[in-house]
């Protein structure tokens, strides 16, 4: 996404301003609107010396969503050299307030699945947004486990009880597609705290389920 420029006001000194180059958010965390929210104002909040050569800056951006007509805040951070503090270019998004919790992420248009999966995924998103990565990692693994068992129970109802005690990699190997067998090997070899891999597997599984359902619906209409 192209970076934008804006002037940030320092909350401790009204006569000090900062020229900010930042990456604006593209969706509202409350309603997931496809219309890009508009920025209302930026505030430079604090400076924390990290070393003799660098200072930690925090910038809060106030956004307005035209669809749900709500305001939300994005917290950015940057490191800068003292002689360049009036122009902050290396801005990173740290947090969105409120956090984009709920069912699936805003970028994913798929419907939510079972209540258990949706709850586990939502709580994992919430934990991740609070930087509770270990808790989020465990939660995402539980969500993946729930999603796989939901899918496989519909495919193989007579084996529902047997599957309840199987690990995720065994569940992946039950899917009659060799690509999932390769993913099972990768998942088995990965660290239990590999949160990004677990999230990618969830997204892959959801898209696979959606694609399969679309084929079934299309064939049923012939």
Secondary structure, DSSP 4 states (H G I P E B T S, - for coil): ---EEEEEEESS-TT-EEEEEE---SS-TTT--SSPPEEEEEEEEEEEE-SSS-EEEEEEEEEE-TTT--EEEEEEEEEE-GGGTTEE---EEEEEES---SSS-TT--PPP--HHHHHHHHHHHHHHHTT-HHHHHHHHHHHHHHHHHHHHHHH-GGGHHHHTT--HHHHHHHSS-HHHHHHHHHHHHS-TT-HHHHHHHHHHHHHHHHHHHHHHHHHHT-
